[in-house]
Amino acid sequence: MTEDGTPAPDPVRDRWRAAMRLALDQAGLAVAGGDVPVGAVVLSADGSVIGRGHNEREATGDPSAHAEILALRRAAAVLGEWRLPGCTLVVTLEPCTMCAGAVQQSRVDRLVYGARDEKAGAAGSLWDLVRDRRLNHRPEVIDGVLADECARMLTDFFRSR
């Protein structure tokens, strides 16, 4: 905190705020479809958005239709390649084990997430699959970007149920 009580600048996390706002927009689309509000975007090495996704499990009846999976699939389609080196996945909620596996398999350079998931998180909370030293690829992980805003969206959704 600064002397006037405002949060101190955080250059590591502040850099990803704009992309997280795009992911939050995607999360809003999930709510409109009756799904848990999780959104994701994939950024190319130059920072352009090459994949977007939001939870679509309810809309599609597909248990694998998580925001991260859909965004990674769409980015791979844009690049014409399953490997996504140089890319960053930005997601509003810490990935589950399935999504953490997809992060690891896709070879993204970086995972940025907002809210921690103490019940199912696999990027540092409950497990840390993406940085497991036994695996051949370990992306950089940046957590807590707009965490309060991301968590509030989830809390509001579940309270309304």
N, C-alpha and C positions, 0 to 999 in steps of 0.2 A: 504494500500500500504506500501511496505517496503521503506527504504531510497533510494534504487536504482530504484524505480518506478515499481517494479514487484508486482503482487498481493500477499498479505499476505496469508500464509497458512490458510486454513479453514478446521479444522479437521472434522467438521460435514458433510460438502459437499464433501471434498476430498475423503472420504471413499467410496463414491458411483460413482466416476468418471469411473472406469473400467466397472461397470455394465451399466452406461449410454452410454459408447462407444458401448457396445453390442446392446443397444436399438437404437442407431444411425445407426448401421449396418442394423438393421431391417427396419428402416425408409427408408434407401436406396432401399430396396427391394420393398417398396410401390411405390416409384417413377418409378421403372422399370415396374411396373404393371399399371402405369398411375394414381396412387392415391396420395392423399396428404401424404407427408412424415412424418408419425408418426409411431414410433416403440416402442415396450415394451418388457420387460422380467420380469418374476417372479422368484425370488430367494427363495430357501428353507431356513430354519433356519440356515443351515450350509453354505449358500452362493452359493450353486450350482444352476445352471439354470434349472428350471423344466417346464418353459413355455415361449414361444416366440410368438410374433405376430407383424404384421404390418397392416396398413389399407388395406383392401381388398374390399371396397365397390364397386369400379368400376369393379374389376375382377369378383366379385360374384353377383353383383346386390342386395346385402344384406345391408340394411341401418344400421344394427347392427354390421357389420363387421369392428368395430374399433379395433385398435391395442390392447387396454387394454382388451376388451371383449375376443378376441381370445387368448391372452396370459393367462388370468385367466381360460378360458375353458380348455386349454391344461394343465395347472398346476393341475387343479382339476382332469383331466383324469389320470395324472401321479400318483397323490396321492390316487385316487379312492374315493374322498370326496369333497363335495362342499365347506366345510369350509377350509380356508387356514391359520390357526393360525401359527404364527412364520414366515410367508412369507412376502416378500417385493415386491411390484410392482414398477418397474422403468420404466418411460415413458418419451418420449422426449417433450411432450406437456401436459400442465395442462388438466386433464380430463374434459369432458363436463358433463352435468347432468346425461346422461345415464350411462356413464362410472364411474362417481363418485358414483352413486347408486350401480353399480356392485362392486366397491371397498368396499363400506360399507357392502353390503350383503355377500361378500366373506370372511369377517372377517380377511383380511390381517392385519398384525401388523403395516405395514408402507407403505406409498406412497411416492415415490421419483420422482420428475419431473423436467424437464429442463426449457423450456420456459413457461412464463405465457400466458394465453389466455384471453385477456381483453374483447373479444367479447362473449365468451361462456364458460369461465372457471368456474368450480364448486368446486374448492379446494382452494379458497382464493381470486380469482380475482373478478369475477362478483357475484358469490355465494360461500358459503362454506358448501356444503352439507356434506362432509366427516367428518367435525368436529361439526356438529349441535348437540348441547347438548340435544336435544329432542330425538335423536336416541340412540339405545342401544349399538352401537359400534362406536368408534371414533379412527381411526388409527393415528399414528404419521405422520405428513406431513413434508417433507423436500423439499423445492423448490430451484430453481436456480442452479441446478447441470449442469454444462456445458451449461448454459442458452444461451450464445451468439452463441455457435455452433449449438444448437438446433434451435434457432430462425433464424439463417442464412440459414439453410437448408430449412425452410419453406418459407422465403422471396425469396430465389433463385427460388424455385419451382413456386411460384405465379408470379414472374416477368417474368418467361419464358413462361407463359401462355398468 
